[in-house]
Amino acid sequence: MGRATSGRVLRPDAFADRLSSVSLGDLAARGIAGIIVDLDNTLVGYGREELSPADAAWIAEALARGFRVCLVSNNFTGRVERVSAELGVPAIPSALKPLPRAFVQALRVLGTPKRATIVVGDQLFTDVLGAKLVGLRSILTKPLEHRDWLGTRVLRLLERLVLGAGRGA
């Protein structure tokens, strides 16, 4: 997949209810080898510390199947490192998504080419846009929690305007 065109920059390639509902078999069939996963409200609920058992099991299954997984989060180092250590995957904290730097760094960490890497996250203007700016495919999940940081709540309103009724799994 090449660089995103302007009409596709804010369009995820797929939607999912949550991380654990993404089919690893489908990803493998599409040639995906590397998975970049967002942390807050994708893997761990906003303001929560505990991992969802279903999503933690999904990460374990992905690793067991030979996928390479890396967390990329705008959250601070301590929280991100704790979760990455618990899951046994590398992480890039303080990512400043949607800026491309962290996504490019994740590609180096994963050792996978763009065409074989996908981003899974719950935010259009950080996860999907960041993926598209680097030329990666993306899956937009529903947020685990309805609560969000104030800035994210504003972005969620804009998401609804951009996606309309098109968001859903």
Residue frames as a rotation matrix with the C-alpha (Angstrom) as fourth column:
MET 1
0.580 0.814 0.000 0.00
0.814 -0.580 0.000 0.00
0.000 0.000 -1.000 0.00
GLY 2
-0.331 -0.705 0.627 1.40
0.691 -0.634 -0.348 3.40
0.643 0.318 0.697 -0.95
ARG 3
-0.981 -0.041 -0.192 0.95
0.157 -0.748 -0.644 6.76
-0.117 -0.662 0.740 0.68
ALA 4
-0.222 0.972 -0.070 -2.61
0.785 0.136 -0.604 7.66
-0.578 -0.190 -0.794 1.51
THR 5
-0.577 0.162 0.800 -4.52
0.551 -0.645 0.528 9.88
0.602 0.746 0.283 -0.88
SER 6
-0.921 0.147 0.362 -6.32
-0.323 -0.806 -0.496 12.89
0.219 -0.574 0.789 0.57
GLY 7
-0.020 0.997 -0.072 -9.74
-0.780 0.029 0.626 11.24
0.626 0.069 0.777 0.25
ARG 8
0.480 0.168 -0.861 -8.60
0.143 0.953 0.266 8.19
0.866 -0.250 0.434 2.19
VAL 9
-0.518 -0.823 0.234 -6.49
-0.088 -0.221 -0.971 9.83
0.851 -0.524 0.042 4.89
LEU 10
-0.650 0.351 0.674 -9.40
-0.756 -0.212 -0.619 9.85
-0.074 -0.912 0.403 7.35
ARG 11
0.511 0.797 -0.321 -10.89
-0.814 0.569 0.117 6.50
0.276 0.201 0.940 6.34
PRO 12
-0.178 -0.537 0.824 -9.89
-0.691 0.665 0.284 3.36
-0.701 -0.519 -0.490 8.20
ASP 13
-0.690 -0.132 -0.711 -9.49
-0.648 0.550 0.527 0.23
0.322 0.825 -0.465 6.09
ALA 14
-0.274 0.631 -0.726 -11.77
0.358 0.767 0.532 -1.67
0.892 -0.114 -0.437 8.47
PHE 15
-0.063 0.352 0.934 -13.82
-0.842 -0.521 0.139 -1.29
0.536 -0.778 0.329 11.64
ALA 16
-0.399 -0.008 -0.917 -13.97
0.321 0.935 -0.148 -3.60
0.859 -0.354 -0.371 14.68
ASP 17
0.721 0.693 0.011 -15.89
0.177 -0.199 0.964 -3.62
0.670 -0.693 -0.266 17.93
ARG 18
0.770 -0.555 0.315 -12.66
-0.528 -0.277 0.803 -4.07
-0.358 -0.785 -0.506 19.87
LEU 19
-0.145 -0.945 -0.292 -9.13
-0.987 0.116 0.113 -5.41
-0.073 0.305 -0.950 19.49
SER 20
-0.640 -0.162 0.751 -10.11
-0.340 0.936 -0.088 -8.96
-0.689 -0.311 -0.654 20.42
SER 21
0.425 0.838 0.343 -12.73
0.047 0.358 -0.933 -9.04
-0.904 0.412 0.113 17.65
VAL 22
0.311 -0.435 -0.845 -10.10
-0.935 -0.300 -0.190 -8.48
-0.171 0.849 -0.500 14.93
SER 23
0.967 0.115 0.228 -9.56
-0.076 0.982 -0.173 -11.80
-0.244 0.150 0.958 13.16
LEU 24
0.103 -0.995 0.019 -5.93
-0.542 -0.040 0.839 -12.88
-0.834 -0.097 -0.544 13.29
GLY 25
-0.102 -0.056 0.993 -6.69
0.585 0.804 0.105 -15.39
-0.804 0.592 -0.050 10.54
ASP 26
0.816 0.451 0.361 -7.93
0.562 -0.473 -0.679 -12.59
-0.136 0.757 -0.639 8.29
LEU 27
0.715 -0.625 -0.314 -4.85
-0.532 -0.777 0.337 -10.49
-0.454 -0.074 -0.888 9.05
ALA 28
-0.195 -0.815 0.545 -2.57
-0.143 0.573 0.807 -13.40
-0.970 0.080 -0.228 8.16
ALA 29
0.174 0.358 0.917 -4.52
0.811 0.477 -0.340 -14.04
-0.559 0.803 -0.207 4.96
ARG 30
0.976 0.195 0.101 -4.00
0.219 -0.833 -0.509 -10.38
-0.015 0.518 -0.855 4.01
GLY 31
0.364 -0.922 0.132 -0.24
0.576 0.112 -0.810 -10.74
0.731 0.371 0.572 4.46
ILE 32
0.607 -0.113 0.787 -0.02
-0.539 -0.786 0.303 -8.84
0.585 -0.607 -0.538 7.73
ALA 33
0.163 -0.636 -0.754 3.00
0.555 0.691 -0.463 -9.71
0.816 -0.343 0.466 9.88
GLY 34
-0.836 -0.494 -0.237 3.28
0.491 -0.483 -0.725 -6.63
0.244 -0.723 0.647 12.12
ILE 35
0.277 0.959 0.065 0.57
0.708 -0.249 0.661 -5.08
0.650 -0.138 -0.748 14.30
ILE 36
-0.867 -0.412 0.281 0.87
0.155 -0.758 -0.634 -1.64
0.474 -0.506 0.721 15.88
VAL 37
0.042 0.904 -0.425 -1.64
0.807 0.220 0.548 -1.35
0.589 -0.367 -0.720 18.74
ASP 38
-0.170 0.064 0.983 -2.82
-0.357 -0.934 -0.001 1.77
0.919 -0.351 0.182 20.55
LEU 39
-0.879 -0.221 -0.422 -2.98
0.292 0.449 -0.844 1.59
0.376 -0.866 -0.330 24.34
ASP 40
-0.842 0.514 -0.164 -5.67
-0.067 -0.401 -0.914 3.83
-0.535 -0.759 0.372 25.86
ASN 41
-0.009 0.992 -0.127 -9.25
-0.625 -0.104 -0.774 2.85
-0.781 0.073 0.621 25.10
THR 42
0.236 0.034 -0.971 -8.05
-0.845 0.500 -0.188 0.20
0.479 0.865 0.147 22.63
LEU 43
-0.202 -0.449 -0.870 -6.17
0.054 0.882 -0.468 -2.18
0.978 -0.142 -0.154 24.93
VAL 44
-0.662 0.009 -0.750 -6.79
0.749 0.052 -0.661 -0.64
0.033 -0.999 -0.041 28.37
GLY 45
0.387 0.900 0.203 -9.87
0.851 -0.433 0.297 1.39
0.355 0.057 -0.933 29.30
TYR 46
-0.052 -0.358 0.932 -9.35
0.056 -0.933 -0.355 5.12
0.997 0.033 0.069 29.83
GLY 47
0.058 -0.009 0.998 -8.27
-0.859 -0.510 0.045 5.76
0.509 -0.860 -0.037 33.43
ARG 48
0.941 0.280 0.193 -7.95
-0.338 0.829 0.446 2.05
-0.035 -0.484 0.874 34.17
GLU 49
0.008 -0.985 0.171 -4.88
-0.939 0.051 0.339 0.02
-0.343 -0.164 -0.925 35.02
GLU 50
-0.202 -0.068 0.977 -6.00
-0.133 0.990 0.042 -3.54
-0.970 -0.122 -0.209 34.31
LEU 51
-0.845 -0.129 -0.518 -5.88
-0.531 0.091 0.843 -5.10
-0.061 0.987 -0.146 30.86
SER 52
0.350 0.933 -0.082 -9.00
-0.923 0.329 -0.198 -6.61
-0.158 0.145 0.977 29.41
PRO 53
-0.082 -0.390 0.917 -8.50
-0.286 0.891 0.353 -10.41
-0.955 -0.233 -0.185 29.64
ALA 54
0.690 0.410 0.596 -9.91
0.415 0.451 -0.790 -10.87
-0.593 0.793 0.142 26.11
ASP 55
0.934 -0.349 -0.082 -7.58
-0.294 -0.616 -0.731 -8.29
0.205 0.706 -0.678 24.60
ALA 56
0.119 -0.909 0.399 -4.54
-0.902 0.070 0.427 -9.56
-0.416 -0.410 -0.812 26.54
ALA 57
0.123 0.007 0.992 -5.37
0.087 0.996 -0.018 -13.07
-0.989 0.089 0.122 25.26
TRP 58
0.958 0.238 0.158 -5.63
0.187 -0.104 -0.977 -11.66
-0.216 0.966 -0.145 21.71
ILE 59
0.539 -0.836 -0.102 -2.10
-0.837 -0.520 -0.169 -10.22
0.088 0.177 -0.980 22.00
ALA 60
-0.117 -0.583 0.804 -0.80
-0.611 0.680 0.405 -13.56
-0.783 -0.444 -0.436 23.35
GLU 61
0.471 0.379 0.797 -2.48
0.349 0.750 -0.562 -15.42
-0.810 0.543 0.221 20.49
ALA 62
0.971 -0.159 -0.179 -1.05
-0.237 -0.522 -0.819 -12.97
0.037 0.838 -0.545 17.94
LEU 63
0.152 -0.977 0.151 2.45
-0.974 -0.122 0.193 -13.56
-0.170 -0.177 -0.970 19.32
ALA 64
-0.065 -0.119 0.991 1.91
-0.243 0.965 0.100 -17.34
-0.968 -0.235 -0.092 19.37
ARG 65
0.747 0.420 0.515 0.91
0.389 0.352 -0.852 -17.20
-0.539 0.836 0.100 15.69
GLY 66
-0.074 -0.917 0.392 4.13
0.955 0.047 0.292 -15.37
-0.286 0.396 0.872 14.83
PHE 67
0.644 0.288 0.709 2.83
0.493 -0.865 -0.096 -11.81
0.585 0.412 -0.699 14.48
ARG 68
-0.608 -0.752 -0.253 5.09
0.743 -0.426 -0.516 -9.04
0.280 -0.502 0.818 15.71
VAL 69
0.523 0.851 0.048 3.28
0.712 -0.467 0.525 -6.58
0.469 -0.240 -0.850 17.98
CYS 70
-0.721 -0.689 -0.069 4.30
0.629 -0.610 -0.482 -3.12
0.290 -0.391 0.873 19.18
LEU 71
0.350 0.794 -0.498 2.34
0.905 -0.423 -0.039 -0.69
-0.242 -0.437 -0.866 21.35
VAL 72
-0.695 -0.455 0.557 2.36
0.555 -0.831 0.014 2.97
0.456 0.319 0.831 20.26
SER 73
0.291 0.812 -0.507 0.82
0.947 -0.169 0.274 5.38
0.137 -0.559 -0.818 22.73
ASN 74
0.110 -0.161 0.981 0.56
0.089 -0.981 -0.171 9.08
0.990 0.106 -0.094 23.39
ASN 75
0.964 0.264 -0.011 0.57
0.015 -0.014 1.000 8.18
0.264 -0.964 -0.017 27.08
PHE 76
0.449 -0.824 0.346 3.62
-0.881 -0.473 0.018 8.62
0.149 -0.313 -0.938 29.28
THR 77
-0.247 -0.768 -0.591 6.47
-0.688 0.568 -0.451 6.15
0.682 0.296 -0.669 29.64
GLY 78
-0.782 -0.161 0.602 5.66
-0.597 0.470 -0.650 4.50
-0.178 -0.868 -0.464 33.00
ARG 79
0.127 0.935 0.331 2.13
-0.597 0.338 -0.727 3.40
-0.792 -0.105 0.602 32.13
VAL 80
0.641 0.099 -0.761 3.09
-0.752 0.279 -0.597 2.26
0.153 0.955 0.254 28.63
GLU 81
-0.371 -0.876 -0.307 6.15
-0.722 0.480 -0.498 0.32
0.584 0.037 -0.811 29.81
ARG 82
-0.558 0.229 0.798 4.14
-0.632 0.505 -0.587 -1.43
-0.538 -0.832 -0.137 32.53
VAL 83
0.542 0.837 0.077 1.57
-0.536 0.414 -0.736 -2.70
-0.648 0.358 0.673 30.02
SER 84
0.499 -0.399 -0.769 4.21
-0.746 0.253 -0.616 -3.64
0.440 0.881 -0.172 27.44
ALA 85
-0.628 -0.746 0.219 6.15
-0.745 0.496 -0.447 -5.62
0.225 -0.444 -0.867 30.06
GLU 86
-0.218 0.649 0.729 2.97
-0.564 0.526 -0.637 -7.42
-0.797 -0.550 0.251 31.15
LEU 87
0.792 0.596 -0.137 2.26
-0.413 0.356 -0.838 -8.38
-0.451 0.720 0.527 27.53
GLY 88
0.133 -0.842 0.523 5.86
0.344 0.534 0.773 -9.06
-0.930 0.077 0.360 26.54
VAL 89
0.461 0.045 0.886 5.83
0.881 -0.142 -0.452 -6.65
0.105 0.989 -0.105 23.59
PRO 90
-0.681 -0.728 -0.084 7.88
0.731 -0.682 -0.018 -3.54
-0.044 -0.074 0.996 22.79
ALA 91
0.482 0.862 -0.154 6.33
0.855 -0.501 -0.130 -0.11
-0.190 -0.069 -0.979 23.15
ILE 92
-0.627 -0.546 0.556 6.81
0.629 -0.776 -0.053 3.46
0.460 0.316 0.830 22.05
PRO 93
0.114 0.661 -0.742 5.44
0.930 -0.334 -0.156 5.94
-0.351 -0.672 -0.652 24.64
SER 94
0.090 -0.032 -0.995 4.87
0.123 -0.991 0.043 9.70
-0.988 -0.126 -0.085 24.26
ALA 95
-0.219 -0.208 0.953 4.30
0.830 0.473 0.294 9.09
-0.512 0.856 0.069 20.55
LEU 96
-0.490 0.131 -0.862 2.72
-0.217 -0.976 -0.025 12.44
-0.844 0.175 0.506 19.64
LYS 97
-0.635 0.381 0.673 0.33
0.750 0.512 0.418 10.69
-0.185 0.770 -0.611 17.26
PRO 98
0.870 0.249 0.425 -0.64
0.170 0.659 -0.733 11.41
-0.463 0.710 0.531 14.53
LEU 99
0.423 -0.777 -0.466 2.91
-0.871 -0.490 0.026 12.59
-0.248 0.395 -0.884 13.79
PRO 100
0.753 -0.026 -0.658 4.73
-0.414 0.758 -0.504 9.93
0.512 0.652 0.560 11.74
ARG 101
-0.123 -0.965 0.232 7.87
-0.870 -0.007 -0.493 9.57
0.477 -0.263 -0.839 13.93
ALA 102
-0.265 0.037 0.964 6.50
-0.779 0.580 -0.237 6.91
-0.568 -0.814 -0.124 16.31
PHE 103
0.792 0.586 0.174 4.91
-0.344 0.662 -0.666 4.88
-0.505 0.467 0.726 13.50
VAL 104
0.594 -0.676 -0.436 8.21
-0.504 0.110 -0.857 4.86
0.627 0.729 -0.275 11.59
GLN 105
-0.377 -0.717 0.586 10.01
-0.911 0.172 -0.375 3.86
0.169 -0.675 -0.718 14.79
ALA 106
0.199 0.538 0.819 7.48
-0.624 0.714 -0.317 1.04
-0.756 -0.448 0.478 15.34
LEU 107
0.926 0.096 -0.365 8.13
-0.365 0.480 -0.798 -0.25
0.098 0.872 0.479 11.82
ARG 108
0.025 -0.991 -0.133 11.85
-0.691 0.079 -0.718 -0.45
0.722 0.110 -0.683 12.66
VAL 109
-0.389 -0.111 0.915 11.11
-0.871 0.369 -0.325 -2.21
-0.301 -0.923 -0.240 15.97
LEU 110
0.540 0.704 0.462 8.78
-0.468 0.707 -0.530 -4.70
-0.700 0.070 0.711 14.26
GLY 111
-0.592 -0.802 0.071 11.09
-0.311 0.310 0.898 -5.24
-0.743 0.510 -0.433 11.29
THR 112
-0.101 0.647 0.756 8.08
0.761 0.540 -0.360 -5.46
-0.641 0.538 -0.547 8.97
PRO 113
-0.914 -0.183 0.363 7.48
0.391 -0.640 0.662 -3.53
0.111 0.747 0.656 5.75
LYS 114
-0.746 0.654 -0.126 4.60
-0.578 -0.730 -0.363 -1.06
-0.329 -0.198 0.923 5.47
ARG 115
-0.286 0.669 -0.686 2.60
-0.766 0.270 0.583 -3.40
0.575 0.693 0.435 3.21
ALA 116
-0.180 0.149 -0.972 2.71
0.277 0.956 0.095 -6.10
0.944 -0.252 -0.214 5.93
THR 117
-0.875 -0.154 -0.460 1.89
0.484 -0.212 -0.849 -3.87
0.033 -0.965 0.260 8.91
ILE 118
-0.018 0.926 0.376 -1.43
0.441 -0.331 0.834 -2.61
0.897 0.181 -0.403 10.26
VAL 119
-0.934 -0.171 0.313 -2.40
-0.161 -0.579 -0.799 -0.13
0.318 -0.797 0.513 12.98
VAL 120
-0.090 0.916 -0.391 -5.28
0.653 0.351 0.671 -0.90
0.752 -0.195 -0.630 15.36
GLY 121
-0.935 -0.218 -0.281 -6.67
0.356 -0.588 -0.727 1.92
-0.007 -0.779 0.627 17.48
ASP 122
-0.155 0.962 -0.225 -9.79
0.946 0.079 -0.313 3.69
-0.284 -0.262 -0.923 18.69
GLN 123
0.226 0.229 -0.947 -9.18
0.189 -0.964 -0.188 7.23
-0.956 -0.136 -0.261 17.41
LEU 124
0.754 0.169 0.635 -9.56
0.645 -0.007 -0.764 8.54
-0.124 0.986 -0.114 13.89
PHE 125
0.904 -0.313 0.291 -7.38
-0.172 -0.890 -0.423 11.64
0.392 0.333 -0.858 14.35
THR 126
0.297 -0.863 0.409 -4.47
-0.853 -0.047 0.520 9.90
-0.430 -0.503 -0.750 16.07
ASP 127
-0.100 -0.344 0.933 -4.35
-0.099 0.937 0.335 6.21
-0.990 -0.059 -0.128 15.14
VAL 128
0.509 0.376 0.774 -5.94
0.679 0.377 -0.630 6.18
-0.529 0.846 -0.063 11.67
LEU 129
0.987 -0.143 -0.075 -4.56
-0.161 -0.826 -0.540 9.52
0.015 0.545 -0.838 10.51
GLY 130
0.274 -0.946 0.176 -1.08
-0.761 -0.101 0.640 8.65
-0.588 -0.309 -0.748 11.80
ALA 131
0.015 -0.204 0.979 -1.18
0.286 0.939 0.192 5.29
-0.958 0.277 0.072 10.02
LYS 132
0.739 0.392 0.548 -2.29
0.614 -0.054 -0.788 6.87
-0.279 0.918 -0.281 6.75
LEU 133
0.847 -0.464 -0.261 0.38
-0.490 -0.871 -0.041 9.60
-0.208 0.162 -0.965 6.90
VAL 134
-0.151 -0.935 0.322 2.99
-0.672 0.336 0.660 6.83
-0.725 -0.116 -0.679 6.91
GLY 135
-0.240 0.119 -0.963 1.22
-0.909 0.322 0.266 4.69
0.342 0.939 0.030 4.30
LEU 136
-0.992 -0.089 0.088 -0.08
-0.119 0.883 -0.455 1.99
-0.037 -0.462 -0.886 6.66
ARG 137
-0.269 0.937 -0.223 -3.44
0.086 0.254 0.963 0.25
0.959 0.241 -0.149 6.74
SER 138
-0.892 -0.013 0.452 -5.63
-0.424 -0.325 -0.845 0.75
0.158 -0.946 0.284 9.80
ILE 139
-0.275 0.842 -0.465 -8.50
0.594 0.529 0.606 -0.72
0.756 -0.110 -0.645 11.78
LEU 140
-0.615 0.173 0.770 -10.64
-0.532 -0.812 -0.242 1.61
0.583 -0.558 0.591 13.86
THR 141
-0.589 0.403 -0.701 -12.10
0.656 0.745 -0.122 0.06
0.473 -0.531 -0.703 17.01
LYS 142
0.529 0.736 0.423 -14.83
0.116 -0.556 0.823 1.36
0.841 -0.386 -0.379 19.25
PRO 143
-0.352 -0.672 0.652 -13.38
-0.616 -0.358 -0.702 2.85
0.705 -0.649 -0.288 22.47
LEU 144
-0.570 0.071 -0.818 -13.43
0.473 0.843 -0.256 0.53
0.672 -0.533 -0.515 25.48
GLU 145
-0.422 0.381 -0.823 -14.76
0.786 -0.299 -0.541 3.33
-0.452 -0.875 -0.173 27.73
HIS 146
0.417 0.611 0.673 -17.12
0.820 -0.573 0.012 6.20
0.393 0.547 -0.739 27.03
ARG 147
0.847 -0.230 -0.480 -15.07
0.154 -0.758 0.634 8.40
-0.509 -0.611 -0.606 29.36
ASP 148
0.375 -0.749 0.545 -12.16
0.846 0.037 -0.532 10.27
0.378 0.661 0.648 27.77
TRP 149
-0.478 -0.624 -0.619 -9.69
0.709 -0.689 0.148 13.04
-0.518 -0.368 0.772 28.32
LEU 150
0.232 0.650 -0.723 -11.21
0.116 -0.757 -0.643 16.45
-0.966 0.066 -0.251 27.40
GLY 151
-0.332 -0.441 -0.834 -9.17
-0.737 -0.431 0.521 16.84
-0.589 0.788 -0.182 24.20
THR 152
-0.986 -0.017 0.165 -10.17
0.069 0.863 0.501 13.36
-0.151 0.505 -0.850 23.07
ARG 153
-0.201 0.979 -0.013 -13.86
0.609 0.115 -0.785 14.14
-0.767 -0.166 -0.620 23.65
VAL 154
0.184 0.198 -0.963 -13.57
-0.474 -0.840 -0.264 17.06
-0.861 0.505 -0.060 21.22
LEU 155
-0.702 -0.522 -0.486 -11.87
-0.678 0.280 0.679 14.82
-0.218 0.806 -0.550 18.65
ARG 156
-0.789 0.470 0.395 -14.62
0.430 0.882 -0.191 12.21
-0.439 0.019 -0.898 19.06
LEU 157
0.225 0.867 -0.445 -17.21
0.128 -0.479 -0.869 14.84
-0.966 0.139 -0.219 18.08
LEU 158
-0.021 -0.331 -0.943 -15.19
-0.872 -0.456 0.179 15.59
-0.489 0.826 -0.279 14.94
GLU 159
-0.921 -0.310 0.236 -14.91
-0.201 0.897 0.395 11.83
-0.334 0.316 -0.888 14.27
ARG 160
-0.269 0.908 0.321 -18.68
0.537 0.418 -0.733 11.51
-0.800 -0.025 -0.600 14.22
LEU 161
0.425 0.387 -0.818 -18.90
-0.369 -0.751 -0.547 14.39
-0.827 0.535 -0.176 11.75
VAL 162
-0.352 -0.678 -0.646 -16.28
-0.889 0.026 0.457 12.86
-0.293 0.735 -0.612 9.45
LEU 163
-0.991 -0.119 0.057 -17.47
-0.104 0.970 0.222 9.25
-0.082 0.214 -0.973 9.64
GLY 164
-0.288 0.957 -0.046 -21.17
-0.898 -0.253 0.359 9.86
0.332 0.144 0.932 10.13
ALA 165
0.596 0.624 0.506 -23.10
-0.739 0.672 0.041 6.63
-0.315 -0.399 0.861 10.34
GLY 166
0.552 -0.425 -0.717 -20.20
-0.471 0.551 -0.689 4.84
0.688 0.718 0.103 8.62
ARG 167
-0.535 -0.770 0.348 -18.51
-0.738 0.225 -0.637 3.99
0.412 -0.597 -0.688 11.91
GLY 168
0.458 0.638 0.619 -19.41
-0.841 0.537 0.069 0.58
-0.289 -0.552 0.782 13.12
ALA 169
-0.663 -0.723 0.194 -18.26
-0.642 0.683 0.348 -2.98
-0.384 0.106 -0.917 13.10
